Amino acid sequence: KKGQSLKRGDVKMQFLHPTEGIKYADRNEYSMTMNLTYGTVSFLFPGDLVGEGENQVAKELEQCLGDGERLTGLVVAHHGSMHSTKDDFLKVANPKYAIISVGA
């Protein structure tokens, strides 16, 4: 859940979502979201977030990333669905690379 983290050597995994106690209508909003860092490399794994959950994570990212910092990579949420990875979220994440996991 949000606030937990794991560290092994130079690798750190921060859990940014879900926030305990917040209720969502769409179960995708409860997707576990992790920020993985290794030195200056950082990747965000937002699961199937859409809408409000994505907005919550954007707020968390603003705190994780310093001024002018950006993610090295973003695994695009909800398999690139039109309901996720909105412009406002991308402005905060500002990833150098995006990875999309989709089927045929």
Secondary structure as GFF3:
##gff-version 3
##sequence-region A 1 104
A	DSSP	beta_strand	5	8	.	.	.	ID=ss1
A	DSSP	beta_strand	11	17	.	.	.	ID=ss2
A	DSSP	three_ten_helix	27	30	.	.	.	ID=ss3
A	DSSP	beta_strand	33	38	.	.	.	ID=ss4
A	DSSP	beta_strand	41	45	.	.	.	ID=ss5
A	DSSP	alpha_helix	51	64	.	.	.	ID=ss6
A	DSSP	beta_strand	73	75	.	.	.	ID=ss7
A	DSSP	three_ten_helix	77	80	.	.	.	ID=ss8
A	DSSP	alpha_helix	87	93	.	.	.	ID=ss9
A	DSSP	beta_strand	97	99	.	.	.	ID=ss10
###
